[in-house]
Amino acid sequence: MRASLAGFLLLLASQAGFAQGQECATLIGRLGQLLDRYAEPATAAIDDGTEPAKALDRARAQVLKGEAGASVTMVGIGLLLHGRRDVLPVSLIRQICTFSQRNALPLHVASCAYLSALNPLGDREEKRRLTEAEIARFEALHGREDNEANGGLAGHIQALKACLPRS
């Protein structure tokens, strides 16, 4: 499964206009690492014997109460239920980017930046604008150098910035 994700991401990166240099080859695995961060709390929520639908309802209720961290579990359960990492449903991508806008958790912002950049469809300049907006949001809210406090997500943002195709 990991090999098919890497191949799919390489295809996306090449179609989106990313350089194929050594430093940019890390983008292939970085989105997968971000998706793993969603799956971890979702797996924990389900592994305790809770049915996925009930775990999703509980996470959704927590999000509605204002517990922003539960949105990671909510997205992760959707990811686990989908079962495929090589092709993400548009609804999951929209959910991540909506949470990026609403609660600005570092994981959502970084993930939305990657998903916008690696999208093989659409206008290249528009995708670049969306990606740059997510990068700017991350840096404004979470700092450029605050890598440890954000679980290493600033490093993901720096890698993405270095590999954005030139306009």
Summary of the structure (lengths in Angstrom):
residues: 167
radius of gyration: 15.6
end to end distance: 33.5
largest distance: 49.7
contacts: 504
relative contact order: 0.14
helix: 74%
strand: 0%
